[in-house]
């Protein structure tokens, strides 16, 4: 069993996060995922790193580029990290944009377009990748592309009619995802480029815009829940989609808000994030088998999605961050206990000591559902981001 927090972060815990990041996870992706022939990263990998599918996730050209550039900027100026970031950034520049400027969702290994989706998360991940790469290299084009792609993200996300609706207008809705990703994207651009003004607001003002919307429309104190989907004015929608909760997603939102509060020294924002964490931990933690449920129903009713009780890797990554950050900010042993629970369960069930990296998809009892280490949705992002962030948290706390 790997060490976890008890009453305070320890050197041993920091070493676990550091060593897993630098000696296991990132070497796995450098060895198996980087496309030496065509550029960019391939994420559909089997347990041992062999390629399952050569088509490329556009999300991950941005996500991986950000991760490699961030390690270069904050850990050590390793040439292999900068080269990997450059490969992702350049592949994305050359192959992942349609003629109208919107980004694809998937392309072939060589970069020919396969699928365009309505949503614009490819743009948000491209923005953070370019921003981190610009900081690493001084590349002015990357800085410009970061601003341009975030502006595109904002336009498609928050301009009525910019995206063709998925549903008829009989029951209008809004989702929390655009605001969450808006917060963390603006945070990354601000960290790497400064508090630049984009589409009429500074990064900090866009963060305030989305936090206000989340607090106003998606937080429901009477139900003690953070909703995924609500009506245009925050109305609860008593149908499957409206009642479905995603605890891991909400807990990710919680630490974005806590992180902002920490940066500003804003106790109100910190408490807002803690409240979301408290509500959604109670709704998401599986008391029988451990781990976090993927979906829950607001009213305790059956959930429509058949994978509702599976255990996915990324909610656990986000919960490890959120609970450790909450403990650092409050000193409350409740969060130390929660961190220990999710840390131990995750390292004991997702980690693969034989081939490295983590499995992504487990059954409710923690047994492996798929041996794949990467898919179009799983690659070098949630897990290494967690390891990097928590390592830094532990080091910060040791120095206090």
N, C-alpha and C positions, 0 to 999 in steps of 0.2 A: 504494500500500500504506500502510495506517495504521501509525503507530509502535507498537512493542511493546517490552516489557521486554528489556533485554540483561543488563547486570550489576546495574542498579538501576532502580527506578521513576524516571521523568523528568517534568518539567513538561509536556512534549509529550504523554506518555501520559495524564496526568491531564486535559489539555485535550481529548484525543480522547474519553475517556469522558464528560466534562462536556458537551461540545458535542453529541455524539450523543444524549445524554439530553435536554438542554434545548432543542436547536434542531431535532431530528429526531423522535425517538421520541414524547415526550410531546405535542408539538404535533400529530403525526399523530392521536393518539387523542383529543385535545381537539377537533380539527377534524371528525373523521369518526365517532368512536365514541359520543360523549355524546348521549343521547336528550333533546333539549330539550322534547319534548312529554310523554313519560310518565315521564321520570326514569331513572336508571341508565345503564348502558353496554351498547351493542351491539357484539359482538366479531366477528361473521361478516362480514368485509370483504374485498373484492377488492384486487388489487394497488394500485389508485389510491385506495382508501379507500371506494369505493362499496359499498353494502350488498348482501350476498349473501342474508342471511336475518335476519329481525327477531326471531326467538326469542332469548331471553336465557339465558346461562349464569349460574346462581346462584353458582358458584365465583367468577366474575369480578366480580360486584357486590362481593364481599369483597376479592378480590385487587386490583382497581383502586382501591377505596376506601382500602385500606391504602397503596397506592403514592402516590396523590395526597396523602393526609394525611401520610405520611412525608416527602415532599418539602416540604410546608408546615412541618413540624416541624423539619426538619434543614437545609434549603437556603435558603429564602426564604419569607416569609409572603405569598405571592401569592394574591389573592382567587380567581383562576380555579382554582387547585388545591383550595382549601378548598371552593369551590362544587361541584366535581366529586366530591370525597369525600363531601360531604353528600348529593348526588344519589344516589350508590350506596348509602350507609347507609340513607337514608330509603326508597328503593325496596325494598331488602332487608327492612326492618322491616315494610313494608306488604304485601308480596306474596310473600315467599319462605319463609314458615313454614306448615306444615300445622297443623291444629287440635290435634294432639298435641305440637306444639313442634318436630318434626323438620323439617329444611329440605329443600326440593325441589332437584333437579339442574338442571332447565330450566323456564322459564315463558315465556308469550307476551310480546310486546312490552309489552302492557298490564299483565302481571303475573298472568295466569291460569295455574294449574298445568298442566304438561305431563308431567313425569316425576319420580318419586321413586326414588332408588337406595338400595341397602343401605348403602353406606358413607357416612361423615359428614364428608367433607372440606369440604363447604359450611359446616359449623359451624366448622371450624378457621379458614377464611378470613374468615368473619363475625367471629370473635373478634378476629383481628388488626386488621381494619378498624375495628371499634368501639373497640378500645384506642387506636389511633393517632388516631382522630377525637376520642376523649375527651380525649386529651392536647392536641390542637389547640384544642379549644373549651371544655373544662371541662364538657362535657355529661355529667351524672351518669347519665342513662339509657344512654348509650353505654358507660360504664364497667361498669354493671350487666349490660348485654347481652353485653359481652366475657366477663365471668366466667360468665354463664349458658350461653353457647354453647360455651365451652371445657369446662365441666362436662358438657354434653350430649355433646360429642366424646369425653371421657374415659369416660363411662358406656357409650356404644355401642361404643367401641374395645376396652375392657379388662374389661368385665363379661361373663362367660360367659353365653350365651343371650340377650343383649340384642338381638342382630341375628340374624335368621333365616339359617342357614348357606347358603352358595352351593352347597356340595357335600354329598353324603352323608357320614356319619361313618366310612366305611370307611378313609379315609386322612386323618386329621386333620392340619391344617397351621396355621402362623401366618405372617404376612407382616411384612416390615420397615417397610412404609409407615406404619402407625399410629404406630410409635415415632419415625420420622424427623419426621413432621409434628407429633407431640407435642413434640419437642424445640424446633423452631423456633417453634411457636406459644407455648409457655411462655416462650421467650426474648423474643418480641415483647411479650407481656403484661407481663413483668417490666420491660422497658425503658420501657414507657409508663405502667404503673399501679403499679409497685413489685412487690416479691416477695410478692404477695398469696397467701392460702391458698384453694385451690379443691379441693373434693371430698377434703378431709382432708390435702392436701399443699400446700406452697408451690410456686411455679413452679420454683424451683431443685430441689426434691425430685422433682418430676415429670421434670425433665431428667435427674437422676441415675437415676431409675427406668428411663427408656428407654435411656440410654447403657449401663447395666448389662445390660439385656436384649440389646442389639445386640452387645456384647462377648461375652456368655455364649453366646448362641444362634446368631447370624448370622455372626460372624467365624470363618473356618476357616483357621488358620495352616498346616495341612498342605497345603491346596490353594491357599493364598494368594488367597483370594476372600472377598468379602462377599456372602452369599446374599440373594436376594429372598424365598424361601419355604423354610421348614424345618419339621420336625415339632415337636410341642408342647414337646419338651425339647431342641430344636436338632438333631434328627437330619437327616442328609442324605437326600433323597428321590430315588432313582435313576429318575426319570421326567421327561418333558419339562418340566413346570412346576417341578419341584424342581431341575433342572439349569440352568434359564435364568437368566442373569445380565444385569443392566442396568447397564453401566458408568457411564453418566451419572447414574443414580439413586444409585449407590453413592458416586460422587465428590461429589454434592450432600451426602450424609450425612457424608462426610469433612470438608467445610468447616463444617458445623453443629457438629461435634465440636471441630474446631480453633478455631472462633470462641468456643466455650464455654471452652476451655482458655486462650485469649488473655485473655478477660474475667477469669478467675480467677487468671491467672498460674500455671496448673497444667500443668507440663511433661508429666505422664503423659497427660493428655487430648490435648495437642497431638500427642504421639507416636502416640497411638491414631488420630487423624485422619490423620496423615501415612502411617501404615501402610496404611490403607484406600486412600488416594490412590495410593500406590506400587503396590499390588496391582492396582487396577482400571484405572489408566492402561495398564499393560502388557497387560492383557486387552482393553482397549477401543480403543486407538489403531490406526488403519488405516495400516499402514506403506506400503502400495502407493499409496493415493489420498489419504491424509490424512483428518483428521476422526475422529470417534468412531462406532464401530458402535453400533446401537441395542440389539441383543441379542447375547449370546455364550453358548455352551454350556460348562458347567463342565469337561467332559471333551473339548472340542474336537469334539464331534459336531454334525451338522446341527441347526439350530434350527427349531422347528415354525413360528413366526410368519414369514410371507412378507416382512415389512418389516424383517427382522433386520439387513440391511446398509445400510438407509437412514440418512441423516444428518438428525436432527431438531435444531431450533434450541436447545431448552432444555438438553440435555446439554452442549452447547458453552458456553452461558452459565455453567453450574455449574462446568465445568472451568476456565474463565477465572478465575472467583473463586477456586477451590480452589488453583490453581497460583500465583496472585499472593499469596494469603494464606500459602501454604506458604513462598514465597520470603521474604516479609516476616518470618516467624517464625524462619526458619533461616539465611537468607543463602546457602543451597545453590544453586549455579549450575544444578544439574539442574532445579530447579523454574523458574528463569528461562528455561531452554531449552524446557521443556514449555509454559510460558506463551506464549512467542513462537510456538511451533508452533500452538497452538489459537487464539490471538488472531488471527494472520495468516490462518489457514485460514478462520476464521469470518467475519471482516470482508471477506475477498475473495470468499466464496461466498454468504453469507446476506444481506448488505446490498444494498439496492436504491437506487443513487444517484439514479435518476430520480424515483421516487415516495416514497422514504423508507421507514423501518422495515425489518424483515428478513422474508425468506421464512421459512416454518417447516419446509418439507419438501423435502429434496433427495435425489436418487439417490446411490448410493455414490460416483460420480465427481465429485459436487459440482454437477451440473446440476440445474436446478429441476424438481421433480416437480409442485408445485402453486404457482400464482401467488398464492394467498390469503395475505393478511397477518394474518388472524384467523379463528378457528374457535370452537367451543364450548370448546376446550382452549387456544387461543393468543390472548392478549390482552396488555394492559399489565401484565405481571408479571415473568416470568423475565428478559426482556431489560432492561427498565428497572431491575429490582433489581440485575442484574449491573453495569450502567453506574454506578448510584448507589454501590454498595458498592465497586467498584474505584476509582472517582474518589476516594472517601474514604480508601481504603488508600494510594493514591499520595500524597495530601496529608499523611497521617500520617507516611509514610516520609520525605517531603521535610523534615518538621519535626524529625526525629530527629537 
